[in-house]
Amino acid sequence: LGRVLGIGRRRRGVPHPWFDVLLPGFRRSGGAGGYPETFDDIARIVDTLPEGRPYVLAGHCSGGHLALWCAARGLLPPASRWYTRTLPTSVLALAPITDLTATRRDRLSDDAALRLLGGEEHFTARLPEVDPLTLLRGTGATGVPTVLVHGAADEEVPLTQFSDYAAQDLRTVVLPGTGHYTLIEPGAPGARAVADTLRDMAAAHFLADAGRADEEAAHR
């Protein structure tokens, strides 16, 4: 999502780490996207994934915002076009935008939050449906296992974006000496830590699947 979206699953019977990865395209703000098109596309992508197959929904920066939003769609009003009870198996948010109000205030990425929501005139009205922190404040949890990974030396996204969201129910991994982009730079220590985290999350799904299969076999 955004810069990176990965939907991964560990392959059965393969002793070393191996993932099936889906990297879909979607309409982005500044072009044909923004509100509501970007969110329509992301919701459609996730909603058409095969049922019963666990996956990790991952995104970096603005993609992390969209991944966290997907996890929070069950907190939307039932009348919302994006409301669903079918949520991601788990989410890995890498240096994500978590708070669009703070993003607007700090004018991050050349007013990206305003461009996403269609400008000043629409920002306040559209915010509650698409802002992860706003959606989470009412309940404190999405019910989706979530890991937030960020570098302690992030030069793009203020660290308060991570700490404010991390006050909610999720696991946070802070990588010392890691910047915003080195988090996903191939071969960099930060990227290796991200791969290890993804591997652990996928392994948890793999073990859960194996446990369910054993339980079903025991009841036959």
N, C-alpha and C positions, 0 to 999 in steps of 0.2 A: 504494500500500500504506500502511496506517495513515492518516496525514493525506493523503498524496498517493501515488497509483500512476499512473504514465503508461507506456503501452507505445506507442512512437512509431515511425514509419517515414516517411522522406522520399518524397514521391510522385514517380514517374518523370515526366520531361518538364515539371516545374513549376520555373521558374527561381528563385522565392523560397522561403524556408523554409515547409514545410507538413508537418503531421504528422497521421496517424491516431492517435487517442488512445483507449485503453480505461481506464475508471475503474470497476472492479468493486467490488461490496460483498462483505463477508465478516464472519463472526462474530468479535466482539472480546471481549477479557477484560473482566470487569465486567458482562457480559450473558450471552449464550448461548455466548460464545466462551471463549478461553483454551486451555490444553493439554487435549486435542489438537485441538479443533475449529478454532481459528484456523489452525493449520498444515495441517490437512486441507483447509480451504477455499483457502488460498493455493496449495498444491500442485496442487489440482484446477484452479484458474484457469490456472496456468502450463502444466500438462500438456495442456490442451485447446486451447491456441493452435495455429493452423495451422502445420504443419511446413514448413520451407523458407522461411519469411518472417522475416527478421531483425527484431529489435526491441530497444529499450532498456527495461529494467525499472527503474523509478525509485521511490524512496520517501523520505519525510522523517521523521526522528526514529524512532518505533517502526516506521514504514513502511520506513525505511532498514534497520532490523534485519531485517525480513522479506525485503527485497530481497537483502541480503547472505546471509541464510540460504538463499534459493533458489539462489544461486550456489554454495553449499557443499554442496548435497544429494548431489553425487557423492562427497563425503568421508564420508558416513554409512555405517555397516555395511550390507552388502547385504541383511541381514534386516530393516532398518528399513522401516516402512510408507511412509516418504517418500524412500527412496533412488531415485535415477534417474541415468541417464547423459545424459539429454536436458536440458541446462541452458540458461539464458537466453543470448541472443547477447551481451549486455553488460548491465552494471548501473551505475546512477547513484545513489549513496547520499548523501542530503542531511542533514547533521548527524545521522548515524545513531547509534542505540544499538548498540554493537559487543560489549559485554562485560556480560553479565547478572549476573555475580558482583559487578562493581564497581557496577552499577546497584542491586543489592540492598543492598550495603554503604552506598552513599550515599543510599539511600532516595529515589531519584529518582521524581518524579511520584507521590508518595504510595504508595510501595512497589509500583510497577507491575510490577516483575520477579516479585515474589511472587504477585501476582494473576494474572499470565500463566501461571505454572507451577503454580498451585493451592495455594499456601501453603508454609510452612516445611517441612512434613512431606514434600513431594514435590520440593522445589527441587533438591536434590543429585542425585537419581536421574534427573530429567528434563533437567537442564542440558546434558549432553553432546550430546544430539540436536538442540538448538535454539539453541545459543549460537555465533554466528559465530566469535568469537575462539578458543573451545575447539576447534571443528572445524578451524580453520586451523593451529593450533599443530603438528599432526603433520606437515604437508606444506609449509606456507608459501605455498601457492597453490591457488586453485580451478580455474585454467585459463580462467576467464571474465574478459574484459577489464572492469575495474572502475575507476570514478572516484569518489573520495570528496570531496565539497565541504562545507566548513564555514566559518562565520564566526569570525574571530579574537576576536570579542567575544561569543561564545555564552554566554548567561546561564542556560541550562537544562541543557545536557549538558557535563560537565567535559571540557576539551580533551584530557585523557589518554585518553579513550575513542577519540579520533581518532588520536592519536599512537601508541598501542599497536597499533592495527589497521594503521596506515599503515606500520609496520615490515615488514609483509608485502608481497606482490607486487601493487601497484596504484599508480595515479596519484592524488595528492592535490592539491586546489586549496584554498588558504586565502584568504579574502576579508577584507581589513583593514576594521575598523570595522563589521563585519556581525554582527548578533545571530542568535538562533535562528530567530525568526519572520520577520525581514526577509529571510531567505533565500528565502522563498516568497511574500512580499507583492507583489502585482502592481504593477509600476511602479517598485519599489525597485531600486537598483543591484545588490544581491545577486541578486534574481530575474532581472534581465537577464543577469547573468553565468551563472546556472544555465541560462537559455534558450540562451545561446551555447554552453555546454558540451554540452547536449543536441543542438544543431544539429551540432556537430562530430562527435559520436558517431554520429548518424544519417548524416551525410555519409560517414563512413568505411564504413558498411555499404553505402551507395549505390554508392560507388566500387568496393568489393569485388565487389558484384553485377555491375556493368558489366564489370569485369575478367574475371570468370568467364564472362560471356556472350560476350565477345570471344574468349576462349580456346576455348570450345566451338564458336563459329562458324569459327574457324581450323582446327579439326580435322574439319570436315564435308567 
